Amino acid sequence: MAGGWTRDGGVQDQIDASVEDAVKLVRSRLPDGEGLSHCEACETVIPEARRKALPGVRLCISCQSELEKRQTAPTGYNRRGSKDSQLR
Ligand SMILES: [Zn+2]
């Protein structure tokens, strides 16, 4: 199979760019390296147990869950909402 389009450098560039974006996104959401003793956002002390469980953690539990809610809410909430309204 000698598909001409697979040799097109432009296509490969696009794939590389999106992989890079995904890696950046994952890195920003899963910090590695040194964790912080105090929350990056509200400066609450991060319990040692949490820092051990999540190496590189930079947010306290409430800020982390707030962040996760904001990141997942738009699609998750709408999908669940429309499913419920279809079922009922
Ligand atoms: Zn916090």
PDB file of the backbone (N, CA, C, O) and the ligand in Angstrom, with CONECT records:
HET     ZN  A 101       1
ATOM      1  N   MET A   1       0.852  -1.204   0.000  1.00  0.00           N
ATOM      2  CA  MET A   1       0.000   0.000   0.000  1.00  0.00           C
ATOM      3  C   MET A   1       0.880   1.243   0.000  1.00  0.00           C
ATOM      4  O   MET A   1       1.556   1.547   0.983  1.00  0.00           O
ATOM      5  N   ALA A   2       0.856   1.949  -1.117  1.00  0.00           N
ATOM      6  CA  ALA A   2       1.656   3.177  -1.198  1.00  0.00           C
ATOM      7  C   ALA A   2       0.722   4.373  -1.289  1.00  0.00           C
ATOM      8  O   ALA A   2       0.641   5.029  -2.327  1.00  0.00           O
ATOM      9  N   GLY A   3       0.043   4.642  -0.237  1.00  0.00           N
ATOM     10  CA  GLY A   3      -0.845   5.805  -0.222  1.00  0.00           C
ATOM     11  C   GLY A   3      -0.040   7.083  -0.225  1.00  0.00           C
ATOM     12  O   GLY A   3       0.732   7.342   0.698  1.00  0.00           O
ATOM     13  N   GLY A   4      -0.217   7.880  -1.260  1.00  0.00           N
ATOM     14  CA  GLY A   4       0.584   9.085  -1.379  1.00  0.00           C
ATOM     15  C   GLY A   4       0.382  10.039  -0.213  1.00  0.00           C
ATOM     16  O   GLY A   4       1.333  10.698   0.208  1.00  0.00           O
ATOM     17  N   TRP A   5      -0.825  10.129   0.317  1.00  0.00           N
ATOM     18  CA  TRP A   5      -1.103  11.155   1.332  1.00  0.00           C
ATOM     19  C   TRP A   5      -0.378  10.909   2.651  1.00  0.00           C
ATOM     20  O   TRP A   5      -0.103  11.846   3.399  1.00  0.00           O
ATOM     21  N   THR A   6      -0.067   9.624   2.934  1.00  0.00           N
ATOM     22  CA  THR A   6       0.628   9.346   4.190  1.00  0.00           C
ATOM     23  C   THR A   6       2.051   9.886   4.188  1.00  0.00           C
ATOM     24  O   THR A   6       2.660  10.068   5.242  1.00  0.00           O
ATOM     25  N   ARG A   7       2.582  10.145   2.973  1.00  0.00           N
ATOM     26  CA  ARG A   7       3.938  10.682   2.917  1.00  0.00           C
ATOM     27  C   ARG A   7       3.931  12.202   2.971  1.00  0.00           C
ATOM     28  O   ARG A   7       4.991  12.828   2.977  1.00  0.00           O
ATOM     29  N   ASP A   8       2.803  12.769   3.008  1.00  0.00           N
ATOM     30  CA  ASP A   8       2.700  14.225   3.043  1.00  0.00           C
ATOM     31  C   ASP A   8       3.172  14.743   4.399  1.00  0.00           C
ATOM     32  O   ASP A   8       2.613  14.403   5.441  1.00  0.00           O
ATOM     33  N   GLY A   9       4.198  15.561   4.362  1.00  0.00           N
ATOM     34  CA  GLY A   9       4.746  16.082   5.619  1.00  0.00           C
ATOM     35  C   GLY A   9       3.731  16.894   6.401  1.00  0.00           C
ATOM     36  O   GLY A   9       3.748  16.901   7.632  1.00  0.00           O
ATOM     37  N   GLY A  10       2.850  17.575   5.688  1.00  0.00           N
ATOM     38  CA  GLY A  10       1.862  18.420   6.364  1.00  0.00           C
ATOM     39  C   GLY A  10       0.961  17.618   7.286  1.00  0.00           C
ATOM     40  O   GLY A  10       0.648  18.064   8.389  1.00  0.00           O
ATOM     41  N   VAL A  11       0.541  16.439   6.845  1.00  0.00           N
ATOM     42  CA  VAL A  11      -0.322  15.603   7.675  1.00  0.00           C
ATOM     43  C   VAL A  11       0.408  15.196   8.934  1.00  0.00           C
ATOM     44  O   VAL A  11      -0.145  15.248  10.032  1.00  0.00           O
ATOM     45  N   GLN A  12       1.667  14.787   8.767  1.00  0.00           N
ATOM     46  CA  GLN A  12       2.447  14.362   9.924  1.00  0.00           C
ATOM     47  C   GLN A  12       2.628  15.515  10.911  1.00  0.00           C
ATOM     48  O   GLN A  12       2.581  15.312  12.124  1.00  0.00           O
ATOM     49  N   ASP A  13       2.829  16.701  10.398  1.00  0.00           N
ATOM     50  CA  ASP A  13       2.983  17.864  11.269  1.00  0.00           C
ATOM     51  C   ASP A  13       1.741  18.077  12.119  1.00  0.00           C
ATOM     52  O   ASP A  13       1.830  18.388  13.306  1.00  0.00           O
ATOM     53  N   GLN A  14       0.585  17.905  11.496  1.00  0.00           N
ATOM     54  CA  GLN A  14      -0.664  18.096  12.236  1.00  0.00           C
ATOM     55  C   GLN A  14      -0.790  17.067  13.350  1.00  0.00           C
ATOM     56  O   GLN A  14      -1.209  17.392  14.461  1.00  0.00           O
ATOM     57  N   ILE A  15      -0.426  15.822  13.047  1.00  0.00           N
ATOM     58  CA  ILE A  15      -0.509  14.778  14.064  1.00  0.00           C
ATOM     59  C   ILE A  15       0.443  15.087  15.213  1.00  0.00           C
ATOM     60  O   ILE A  15       0.074  14.973  16.382  1.00  0.00           O
ATOM     61  N   ASP A  16       1.659  15.477  14.878  1.00  0.00           N
ATOM     62  CA  ASP A  16       2.622  15.805  15.926  1.00  0.00           C
ATOM     63  C   ASP A  16       2.111  16.932  16.803  1.00  0.00           C
ATOM     64  O   ASP A  16       2.260  16.886  18.024  1.00  0.00           O
ATOM     65  N   ALA A  17       1.511  17.944  16.192  1.00  0.00           N
ATOM     66  CA  ALA A  17       1.040  19.093  16.957  1.00  0.00           C
ATOM     67  C   ALA A  17      -0.044  18.682  17.942  1.00  0.00           C
ATOM     68  O   ALA A  17      -0.049  19.146  19.082  1.00  0.00           O
ATOM     69  N   SER A  18      -0.969  17.810  17.516  1.00  0.00           N
ATOM     70  CA  SER A  18      -2.040  17.453  18.426  1.00  0.00           C
ATOM     71  C   SER A  18      -1.544  16.542  19.542  1.00  0.00           C
ATOM     72  O   SER A  18      -2.048  16.606  20.663  1.00  0.00           O
ATOM     73  N   VAL A  19      -0.563  15.697  19.247  1.00  0.00           N
ATOM     74  CA  VAL A  19       0.030  14.875  20.306  1.00  0.00           C
ATOM     75  C   VAL A  19       0.714  15.773  21.321  1.00  0.00           C
ATOM     76  O   VAL A  19       0.614  15.551  22.528  1.00  0.00           O
ATOM     77  N   GLU A  20       1.407  16.785  20.829  1.00  0.00           N
ATOM     78  CA  GLU A  20       2.087  17.711  21.721  1.00  0.00           C
ATOM     79  C   GLU A  20       1.086  18.424  22.625  1.00  0.00           C
ATOM     80  O   GLU A  20       1.322  18.581  23.823  1.00  0.00           O
ATOM     81  N   ASP A  21      -0.023  18.851  22.048  1.00  0.00           N
ATOM     82  CA  ASP A  21      -1.053  19.510  22.838  1.00  0.00           C
ATOM     83  C   ASP A  21      -1.580  18.592  23.921  1.00  0.00           C
ATOM     84  O   ASP A  21      -1.777  19.010  25.062  1.00  0.00           O
ATOM     85  N   ALA A  22      -1.810  17.329  23.557  1.00  0.00           N
ATOM     86  CA  ALA A  22      -2.341  16.370  24.531  1.00  0.00           C
ATOM     87  C   ALA A  22      -1.349  16.156  25.659  1.00  0.00           C
ATOM     88  O   ALA A  22      -1.731  16.078  26.826  1.00  0.00           O
ATOM     89  N   VAL A  23      -0.083  16.061  25.309  1.00  0.00           N
ATOM     90  CA  VAL A  23       0.942  15.873  26.341  1.00  0.00           C
ATOM     91  C   VAL A  23       0.974  17.077  27.270  1.00  0.00           C
ATOM     92  O   VAL A  23       1.075  16.919  28.487  1.00  0.00           O
ATOM     93  N   LYS A  24       0.889  18.263  26.714  1.00  0.00           N
ATOM     94  CA  LYS A  24       0.891  19.470  27.540  1.00  0.00           C
ATOM     95  C   LYS A  24      -0.296  19.480  28.482  1.00  0.00           C
ATOM     96  O   LYS A  24      -0.176  19.837  29.654  1.00  0.00           O
ATOM     97  N   LEU A  25      -1.442  19.084  27.953  1.00  0.00           N
ATOM     98  CA  LEU A  25      -2.656  19.066  28.763  1.00  0.00           C
ATOM     99  C   LEU A  25      -2.505  18.085  29.917  1.00  0.00           C
ATOM    100  O   LEU A  25      -2.828  18.407  31.061  1.00  0.00           O
ATOM    101  N   VAL A  26      -2.014  16.892  29.615  1.00  0.00           N
ATOM    102  CA  VAL A  26      -1.837  15.878  30.658  1.00  0.00           C
ATOM    103  C   VAL A  26      -0.852  16.371  31.702  1.00  0.00           C
ATOM    104  O   VAL A  26      -1.068  16.183  32.899  1.00  0.00           O
ATOM    105  N   ARG A  27       0.224  16.998  31.256  1.00  0.00           N
ATOM    106  CA  ARG A  27       1.232  17.478  32.204  1.00  0.00           C
ATOM    107  C   ARG A  27       0.670  18.564  33.093  1.00  0.00           C
ATOM    108  O   ARG A  27       1.000  18.619  34.278  1.00  0.00           O
ATOM    109  N   SER A  28      -0.168  19.426  32.553  1.00  0.00           N
ATOM    110  CA  SER A  28      -0.716  20.501  33.361  1.00  0.00           C
ATOM    111  C   SER A  28      -1.718  19.960  34.377  1.00  0.00           C
ATOM    112  O   SER A  28      -1.908  20.546  35.443  1.00  0.00           O
ATOM    113  N   ARG A  29      -2.352  18.849  34.046  1.00  0.00           N
ATOM    114  CA  ARG A  29      -3.343  18.285  34.964  1.00  0.00           C
ATOM    115  C   ARG A  29      -2.719  17.322  35.959  1.00  0.00           C
ATOM    116  O   ARG A  29      -3.230  17.158  37.067  1.00  0.00           O
ATOM    117  N   LEU A  30      -1.617  16.680  35.577  1.00  0.00           N
ATOM    118  CA  LEU A  30      -0.957  15.745  36.477  1.00  0.00           C
ATOM    119  C   LEU A  30       0.453  16.240  36.737  1.00  0.00           C
ATOM    120  O   LEU A  30       1.408  15.785  36.108  1.00  0.00           O
ATOM    121  N   PRO A  31       0.576  17.162  37.655  1.00  0.00           N
ATOM    122  CA  PRO A  31       1.902  17.726  37.894  1.00  0.00           C
ATOM    123  C   PRO A  31       2.856  16.669  38.412  1.00  0.00           C
ATOM    124  O   PRO A  31       2.480  15.822  39.222  1.00  0.00           O
ATOM    125  N   ASP A  32       4.092  16.720  37.942  1.00  0.00           N
ATOM    126  CA  ASP A  32       5.096  15.837  38.527  1.00  0.00           C
ATOM    127  C   ASP A  32       6.199  16.697  39.106  1.00  0.00           C
ATOM    128  O   ASP A  32       6.136  17.925  39.065  1.00  0.00           O
ATOM    129  N   GLY A  33       7.196  16.046  39.638  1.00  0.00           N
ATOM    130  CA  GLY A  33       8.242  16.805  40.290  1.00  0.00           C
ATOM    131  C   GLY A  33       7.856  17.103  41.727  1.00  0.00           C
ATOM    132  O   GLY A  33       7.136  16.333  42.363  1.00  0.00           O
ATOM    133  N   GLU A  34       8.338  18.215  42.225  1.00  0.00           N
ATOM    134  CA  GLU A  34       8.131  18.525  43.632  1.00  0.00           C
ATOM    135  C   GLU A  34       6.714  18.987  43.926  1.00  0.00           C
ATOM    136  O   GLU A  34       6.145  19.802  43.200  1.00  0.00           O
ATOM    137  N   GLY A  35       6.170  18.465  44.976  1.00  0.00           N
ATOM    138  CA  GLY A  35       4.874  18.947  45.428  1.00  0.00           C
ATOM    139  C   GLY A  35       5.058  20.145  46.332  1.00  0.00           C
ATOM    140  O   GLY A  35       6.179  20.498  46.699  1.00  0.00           O
ATOM    141  N   LEU A  36       3.952  20.765  46.685  1.00  0.00           N
ATOM    142  CA  LEU A  36       4.015  21.925  47.557  1.00  0.00           C
ATOM    143  C   LEU A  36       3.464  21.568  48.932  1.00  0.00           C
ATOM    144  O   LEU A  36       2.573  20.729  49.058  1.00  0.00           O
ATOM    145  N   SER A  37       3.996  22.206  49.943  1.00  0.00           N
ATOM    146  CA  SER A  37       3.501  21.962  51.296  1.00  0.00           C
ATOM    147  C   SER A  37       2.225  22.761  51.545  1.00  0.00           C
ATOM    148  O   SER A  37       1.433  22.432  52.428  1.00  0.00           O
ATOM    149  N   HIS A  38       2.042  23.821  50.751  1.00  0.00           N
ATOM    150  CA  HIS A  38       0.840  24.643  50.871  1.00  0.00           C
ATOM    151  C   HIS A  38       0.173  24.761  49.509  1.00  0.00           C
ATOM    152  O   HIS A  38       0.844  24.800  48.477  1.00  0.00           O
ATOM    153  N   CYS A  39      -1.139  24.817  49.515  1.00  0.00           N
ATOM    154  CA  CYS A  39      -1.908  24.883  48.276  1.00  0.00           C
ATOM    155  C   CYS A  39      -1.491  26.082  47.440  1.00  0.00           C
ATOM    156  O   CYS A  39      -1.310  27.191  47.943  1.00  0.00           O
ATOM    157  N   GLU A  40      -1.344  25.822  46.150  1.00  0.00           N
ATOM    158  CA  GLU A  40      -0.935  26.858  45.207  1.00  0.00           C
ATOM    159  C   GLU A  40      -2.001  27.946  45.105  1.00  0.00           C
ATOM    160  O   GLU A  40      -1.685  29.110  44.858  1.00  0.00           O
ATOM    161  N   ALA A  41      -3.242  27.572  45.292  1.00  0.00           N
ATOM    162  CA  ALA A  41      -4.333  28.508  45.060  1.00  0.00           C
ATOM    163  C   ALA A  41      -4.767  29.239  46.333  1.00  0.00           C
ATOM    164  O   ALA A  41      -4.962  30.454  46.304  1.00  0.00           O
ATOM    165  N   CYS A  42      -4.922  28.520  47.447  1.00  0.00           N
ATOM    166  CA  CYS A  42      -5.477  29.159  48.641  1.00  0.00           C
ATOM    167  C   CYS A  42      -4.534  29.119  49.836  1.00  0.00           C
ATOM    168  O   CYS A  42      -4.855  29.649  50.900  1.00  0.00           O
ATOM    169  N   GLU A  43      -3.368  28.491  49.666  1.00  0.00           N
ATOM    170  CA  GLU A  43      -2.320  28.467  50.684  1.00  0.00           C
ATOM    171  C   GLU A  43      -2.703  27.693  51.941  1.00  0.00           C
ATOM    172  O   GLU A  43      -2.107  27.875  53.002  1.00  0.00           O
ATOM    173  N   THR A  44      -3.706  26.827  51.806  1.00  0.00           N
ATOM    174  CA  THR A  44      -3.989  25.889  52.883  1.00  0.00           C
ATOM    175  C   THR A  44      -2.877  24.852  52.951  1.00  0.00           C
ATOM    176  O   THR A  44      -2.311  24.473  51.925  1.00  0.00           O
ATOM    177  N   VAL A  45      -2.566  24.398  54.151  1.00  0.00           N
ATOM    178  CA  VAL A  45      -1.556  23.342  54.284  1.00  0.00           C
ATOM    179  C   VAL A  45      -2.074  22.065  53.629  1.00  0.00           C
ATOM    180  O   VAL A  45      -3.203  21.643  53.875  1.00  0.00           O
ATOM    181  N   ILE A  46      -1.239  21.462  52.797  1.00  0.00           N
ATOM    182  CA  ILE A  46      -1.606  20.184  52.178  1.00  0.00           C
ATOM    183  C   ILE A  46      -1.115  19.073  53.105  1.00  0.00           C
ATOM    184  O   ILE A  46       0.082  18.985  53.377  1.00  0.00           O
ATOM    185  N   PRO A  47      -2.022  18.222  53.595  1.00  0.00           N
ATOM    186  CA  PRO A  47      -1.629  17.170  54.534  1.00  0.00           C
ATOM    187  C   PRO A  47      -0.553  16.266  53.943  1.00  0.00           C
ATOM    188  O   PRO A  47      -0.543  15.993  52.743  1.00  0.00           O
ATOM    189  N   GLU A  48       0.352  15.806  54.805  1.00  0.00           N
ATOM    190  CA  GLU A  48       1.456  14.985  54.337  1.00  0.00           C
ATOM    191  C   GLU A  48       0.945  13.722  53.645  1.00  0.00           C
ATOM    192  O   GLU A  48       1.518  13.273  52.652  1.00  0.00           O
ATOM    193  N   ALA A  49      -0.136  13.157  54.177  1.00  0.00           N
ATOM    194  CA  ALA A  49      -0.688  11.930  53.590  1.00  0.00           C
ATOM    195  C   ALA A  49      -1.095  12.163  52.136  1.00  0.00           C
ATOM    196  O   ALA A  49      -0.888  11.311  51.272  1.00  0.00           O
ATOM    197  N   ARG A  50      -1.678  13.339  51.887  1.00  0.00           N
ATOM    198  CA  ARG A  50      -2.088  13.671  50.515  1.00  0.00           C
ATOM    199  C   ARG A  50      -0.873  13.846  49.618  1.00  0.00           C
ATOM    200  O   ARG A  50      -0.880  13.415  48.465  1.00  0.00           O
ATOM    201  N   ARG A  51       0.163  14.473  50.141  1.00  0.00           N
ATOM    202  CA  ARG A  51       1.363  14.680  49.328  1.00  0.00           C
ATOM    203  C   ARG A  51       2.041  13.362  49.007  1.00  0.00           C
ATOM    204  O   ARG A  51       2.621  13.194  47.934  1.00  0.00           O
ATOM    205  N   LYS A  52       1.962  12.417  49.955  1.00  0.00           N
ATOM    206  CA  LYS A  52       2.563  11.107  49.707  1.00  0.00           C
ATOM    207  C   LYS A  52       1.740  10.321  48.694  1.00  0.00           C
ATOM    208  O   LYS A  52       2.287   9.617  47.846  1.00  0.00           O
ATOM    209  N   ALA A  53       0.424  10.450  48.792  1.00  0.00           N
ATOM    210  CA  ALA A  53      -0.455   9.724  47.881  1.00  0.00           C
ATOM    211  C   ALA A  53      -0.376  10.293  46.467  1.00  0.00           C
ATOM    212  O   ALA A  53      -0.513   9.559  45.489  1.00  0.00           O
ATOM    213  N   LEU A  54      -0.156  11.601  46.364  1.00  0.00           N
ATOM    214  CA  LEU A  54      -0.127  12.261  45.065  1.00  0.00           C
ATOM    215  C   LEU A  54       1.179  13.036  44.921  1.00  0.00           C
ATOM    216  O   LEU A  54       1.226  14.241  45.167  1.00  0.00           O
ATOM    217  N   PRO A  55       2.225  12.342  44.527  1.00  0.00           N
ATOM    218  CA  PRO A  55       3.514  13.038  44.384  1.00  0.00           C
ATOM    219  C   PRO A  55       3.393  14.206  43.413  1.00  0.00           C
ATOM    220  O   PRO A  55       2.835  14.065  42.325  1.00  0.00           O
ATOM    221  N   GLY A  56       3.912  15.344  43.807  1.00  0.00           N
ATOM    222  CA  GLY A  56       3.853  16.515  42.939  1.00  0.00           C
ATOM    223  C   GLY A  56       2.563  17.293  43.071  1.00  0.00           C
ATOM    224  O   GLY A  56       2.308  18.210  42.291  1.00  0.00           O
ATOM    225  N   VAL A  57       1.743  16.941  44.052  1.00  0.00           N
ATOM    226  CA  VAL A  57       0.477  17.640  44.203  1.00  0.00           C
ATOM    227  C   VAL A  57       0.726  19.103  44.573  1.00  0.00           C
ATOM    228  O   VAL A  57       1.627  19.417  45.352  1.00  0.00           O
ATOM    229  N   ARG A  58      -0.081  19.977  44.007  1.00  0.00           N
ATOM    230  CA  ARG A  58       0.135  21.414  44.238  1.00  0.00           C
ATOM    231  C   ARG A  58      -1.108  22.112  44.757  1.00  0.00           C
ATOM    232  O   ARG A  58      -1.084  23.305  45.058  1.00  0.00           O
ATOM    233  N   LEU A  59      -2.203  21.351  44.862  1.00  0.00           N
ATOM    234  CA  LEU A  59      -3.447  21.965  45.323  1.00  0.00           C
ATOM    235  C   LEU A  59      -3.994  21.188  46.513  1.00  0.00           C
ATOM    236  O   LEU A  59      -3.770  19.982  46.623  1.00  0.00           O
ATOM    237  N   CYS A  60      -4.715  21.874  47.410  1.00  0.00           N
ATOM    238  CA  CYS A  60      -5.372  21.189  48.505  1.00  0.00           C
ATOM    239  C   CYS A  60      -6.591  20.434  47.949  1.00  0.00           C
ATOM    240  O   CYS A  60      -6.957  20.586  46.783  1.00  0.00           O
ATOM    241  N   ILE A  61      -7.200  19.626  48.807  1.00  0.00           N
ATOM    242  CA  ILE A  61      -8.289  18.779  48.331  1.00  0.00           C
ATOM    243  C   ILE A  61      -9.437  19.610  47.761  1.00  0.00           C
ATOM    244  O   ILE A  61      -9.983  19.275  46.710  1.00  0.00           O
ATOM    245  N   SER A  62      -9.802  20.686  48.446  1.00  0.00           N
ATOM    246  CA  SER A  62     -10.968  21.448  47.974  1.00  0.00           C
ATOM    247  C   SER A  62     -10.669  22.177  46.667  1.00  0.00           C
ATOM    248  O   SER A  62     -11.531  22.241  45.790  1.00  0.00           O
ATOM    249  N   CYS A  63      -9.460  22.729  46.520  1.00  0.00           N
ATOM    250  CA  CYS A  63      -9.134  23.408  45.267  1.00  0.00           C
ATOM    251  C   CYS A  63      -9.023  22.397  44.124  1.00  0.00           C
ATOM    252  O   CYS A  63      -9.439  22.683  43.001  1.00  0.00           O
ATOM    253  N   GLN A  64      -8.462  21.213  44.407  1.00  0.00           N
ATOM    254  CA  GLN A  64      -8.325  20.190  43.372  1.00  0.00           C
ATOM    255  C   GLN A  64      -9.699  19.735  42.887  1.00  0.00           C
ATOM    256  O   GLN A  64      -9.929  19.608  41.684  1.00  0.00           O
ATOM    257  N   SER A  65     -10.608  19.493  43.825  1.00  0.00           N
ATOM    258  CA  SER A  65     -11.924  19.008  43.399  1.00  0.00           C
ATOM    259  C   SER A  65     -12.699  20.113  42.696  1.00  0.00           C
ATOM    260  O   SER A  65     -13.493  19.850  41.793  1.00  0.00           O
ATOM    261  N   GLU A  66     -12.463  21.345  43.113  1.00  0.00           N
ATOM    262  CA  GLU A  66     -13.094  22.479  42.432  1.00  0.00           C
ATOM    263  C   GLU A  66     -12.604  22.555  40.982  1.00  0.00           C
ATOM    264  O   GLU A  66     -13.385  22.770  40.055  1.00  0.00           O
ATOM    265  N   LEU A  67     -11.297  22.374  40.817  1.00  0.00           N
ATOM    266  CA  LEU A  67     -10.691  22.405  39.487  1.00  0.00           C
ATOM    267  C   LEU A  67     -11.233  21.269  38.624  1.00  0.00           C
ATOM    268  O   LEU A  67     -11.554  21.473  37.454  1.00  0.00           O
ATOM    269  N   GLU A  68     -11.333  20.076  39.202  1.00  0.00           N
ATOM    270  CA  GLU A  68     -11.824  18.929  38.444  1.00  0.00           C
ATOM    271  C   GLU A  68     -13.282  19.117  38.067  1.00  0.00           C
ATOM    272  O   GLU A  68     -13.700  18.736  36.974  1.00  0.00           O
ATOM    273  N   LYS A  69     -14.046  19.697  38.961  1.00  0.00           N
ATOM    274  CA  LYS A  69     -15.453  19.976  38.659  1.00  0.00           C
ATOM    275  C   LYS A  69     -15.557  20.906  37.465  1.00  0.00           C
ATOM    276  O   LYS A  69     -16.359  20.691  36.555  1.00  0.00           O
ATOM    277  N   ARG A  70     -14.724  21.951  37.485  1.00  0.00           N
ATOM    278  CA  ARG A  70     -14.770  22.918  36.393  1.00  0.00           C
ATOM    279  C   ARG A  70     -14.333  22.293  35.087  1.00  0.00           C
ATOM    280  O   ARG A  70     -14.853  22.642  34.028  1.00  0.00           O
ATOM    281  N   GLN A  71     -13.363  21.354  35.148  1.00  0.00           N
ATOM    282  CA  GLN A  71     -12.850  20.754  33.914  1.00  0.00           C
ATOM    283  C   GLN A  71     -13.818  19.731  33.340  1.00  0.00           C
ATOM    284  O   GLN A  71     -13.856  19.541  32.125  1.00  0.00           O
ATOM    285  N   THR A  72     -14.597  19.071  34.182  1.00  0.00           N
ATOM    286  CA  THR A  72     -15.456  18.003  33.685  1.00  0.00           C
ATOM    287  C   THR A  72     -16.922  18.428  33.602  1.00  0.00           C
ATOM    288  O   THR A  72     -17.718  17.784  32.917  1.00  0.00           O
ATOM    289  N   ALA A  73     -17.279  19.505  34.294  1.00  0.00           N
ATOM    290  CA  ALA A  73     -18.694  19.867  34.405  1.00  0.00           C
ATOM    291  C   ALA A  73     -19.411  20.087  33.070  1.00  0.00           C
ATOM    292  O   ALA A  73     -20.474  19.503  32.861  1.00  0.00           O
ATOM    293  N   PRO A  74     -18.875  20.905  32.158  1.00  0.00           N
ATOM    294  CA  PRO A  74     -19.679  21.284  30.979  1.00  0.00           C
ATOM    295  C   PRO A  74     -20.259  20.091  30.222  1.00  0.00           C
ATOM    296  O   PRO A  74     -21.470  20.048  30.001  1.00  0.00           O
ATOM    297  N   THR A  75     -19.431  19.116  29.816  1.00  0.00           N
ATOM    298  CA  THR A  75     -19.945  17.975  29.061  1.00  0.00           C
ATOM    299  C   THR A  75     -20.647  16.987  29.985  1.00  0.00           C
ATOM    300  O   THR A  75     -21.741  16.512  29.681  1.00  0.00           O
ATOM    301  N   GLY A  76     -20.015  16.682  31.114  1.00  0.00           N
ATOM    302  CA  GLY A  76     -20.578  15.682  32.021  1.00  0.00           C
ATOM    303  C   GLY A  76     -21.976  16.058  32.487  1.00  0.00           C
ATOM    304  O   GLY A  76     -22.892  15.236  32.479  1.00  0.00           O
ATOM    305  N   TYR A  77     -22.122  17.305  32.890  1.00  0.00           N
ATOM    306  CA  TYR A  77     -23.420  17.739  33.405  1.00  0.00           C
ATOM    307  C   TYR A  77     -24.488  17.681  32.315  1.00  0.00           C
ATOM    308  O   TYR A  77     -25.594  17.190  32.542  1.00  0.00           O
ATOM    309  N   ASN A  78     -24.150  18.183  31.145  1.00  0.00           N
ATOM    310  CA  ASN A  78     -25.141  18.230  30.064  1.00  0.00           C
ATOM    311  C   ASN A  78     -25.555  16.834  29.610  1.00  0.00           C
ATOM    312  O   ASN A  78     -26.729  16.571  29.352  1.00  0.00           O
ATOM    313  N   ARG A  79     -24.564  15.943  29.519  1.00  0.00           N
ATOM    314  CA  ARG A  79     -24.895  14.593  29.067  1.00  0.00           C
ATOM    315  C   ARG A  79     -25.813  13.899  30.063  1.00  0.00           C
ATOM    316  O   ARG A  79     -26.806  13.269  29.701  1.00  0.00           O
ATOM    317  N   ARG A  80     -25.440  14.041  31.340  1.00  0.00           N
ATOM    318  CA  ARG A  80     -26.257  13.401  32.355  1.00  0.00           C
ATOM    319  C   ARG A  80     -27.657  14.001  32.357  1.00  0.00           C
ATOM    320  O   ARG A  80     -28.659  13.299  32.491  1.00  0.00           O
ATOM    321  N   GLY A  81     -27.694  15.318  32.205  1.00  0.00           N
ATOM    322  CA  GLY A  81     -28.985  16.003  32.228  1.00  0.00           C
ATOM    323  C   GLY A  81     -29.895  15.548  31.096  1.00  0.00           C
ATOM    324  O   GLY A  81     -31.087  15.318  31.300  1.00  0.00           O
ATOM    325  N   SER A  82     -29.316  15.418  29.881  1.00  0.00           N
ATOM    326  CA  SER A  82     -30.168  15.044  28.749  1.00  0.00           C
ATOM    327  C   SER A  82     -30.583  13.569  28.855  1.00  0.00           C
ATOM    328  O   SER A  82     -31.674  13.183  28.435  1.00  0.00           O
ATOM    329  N   LYS A  83     -29.673  12.746  29.433  1.00  0.00           N
ATOM    330  CA  LYS A  83     -30.035  11.349  29.605  1.00  0.00           C
ATOM    331  C   LYS A  83     -31.224  11.222  30.556  1.00  0.00           C
ATOM    332  O   LYS A  83     -32.179  10.488  30.304  1.00  0.00           O
ATOM    333  N   ASP A  84     -31.125  11.968  31.661  1.00  0.00           N
ATOM    334  CA  ASP A  84     -32.206  11.909  32.645  1.00  0.00           C
ATOM    335  C   ASP A  84     -33.530  12.346  32.033  1.00  0.00           C
ATOM    336  O   ASP A  84     -34.574  11.736  32.260  1.00  0.00           O
ATOM    337  N   SER A  85     -33.459  13.410  31.257  1.00  0.00           N
ATOM    338  CA  SER A  85     -34.722  13.930  30.717  1.00  0.00           C
ATOM    339  C   SER A  85     -35.306  12.982  29.667  1.00  0.00           C
ATOM    340  O   SER A  85     -36.516  12.957  29.442  1.00  0.00           O
ATOM    341  N   GLN A  86     -34.422  12.198  29.025  1.00  0.00           N
ATOM    342  CA  GLN A  86     -34.941  11.208  28.073  1.00  0.00           C
ATOM    343  C   GLN A  86     -35.586  10.025  28.782  1.00  0.00           C
ATOM    344  O   GLN A  86     -36.572   9.453  28.318  1.00  0.00           O
ATOM    345  N   LEU A  87     -34.994   9.677  29.923  1.00  0.00           N
ATOM    346  CA  LEU A  87     -35.487   8.510  30.645  1.00  0.00           C
ATOM    347  C   LEU A  87     -36.824   8.792  31.355  1.00  0.00           C
ATOM    348  O   LEU A  87     -37.662   7.905  31.509  1.00  0.00           O
ATOM    349  N   ARG A  88     -36.993  10.036  31.775  1.00  0.00           N
ATOM    350  CA  ARG A  88     -38.177  10.338  32.559  1.00  0.00           C
ATOM    351  C   ARG A  88     -39.336  10.850  31.713  1.00  0.00           C
ATOM    352  O   ARG A  88     -40.405  11.147  32.245  1.00  0.00           O
TER     353      ARG A  88
HETATM  354 ZN    ZN A 101      -6.533  25.236  48.120  1.00  0.00          ZN2+
END
